[in-house]
Amino acid sequence: MRALIVDDSRAMRVLLARILKEAGFEVLEAAHGAEALEQLRRGGGADLALVDCNMPEMDGFEFARAVRSDRGLDGVRLLMVTTECEMEKVIRALESGVDDYIMKPFTKEVILDKIALLGMEVA
């Protein structure tokens, strides 16, 4: 399975990549939503995308709406991983089309549990 990590923080991409690789995922990375969307549409598809909320060029909400409106990307599961904890942001994320929401800081177990809840196998 392939996972795309979309976060403007390189440190966060490295941390999530390590967790996902240990769980058996092939990992792709993007620094913002526009770059991630281009990767997905260019054929670098993914089964799962872990997306930050606040990013330059295209934030996580815009990215989620773009993915959900593209029939060619129907199979991509979306997890928003962010420091935003206000209920309004959680609701906005879910309305944008994300499948679930994870607040930073998180543990490896939280990430893997959320992925498993999406029906995806983790090693």
C-alpha angles and dihedrals in degrees: 000000000000127000127192118207113204113189134126090220111087090198091056091048090052092049094048092043091056092051093047095045090052087052091055102261127138103228131218123182138207131178096216142007097264091055091046093049091050090051092050094047093044091063100269088118124178136201092213136024124196105201134190117220102222114052137136123258095012122015126213094265093054090045092052092049091048092050093047092050093052110083090199089065098048094122097056113110115210128212118181110214111188149135090239108111104166113119089232090061092047091051091046090051093050091046088051089059108262116148095218143353130232123189122217129267095054138160129238088249092056091052093048093044092052091049091049090050087059088061095255123135118239125193 
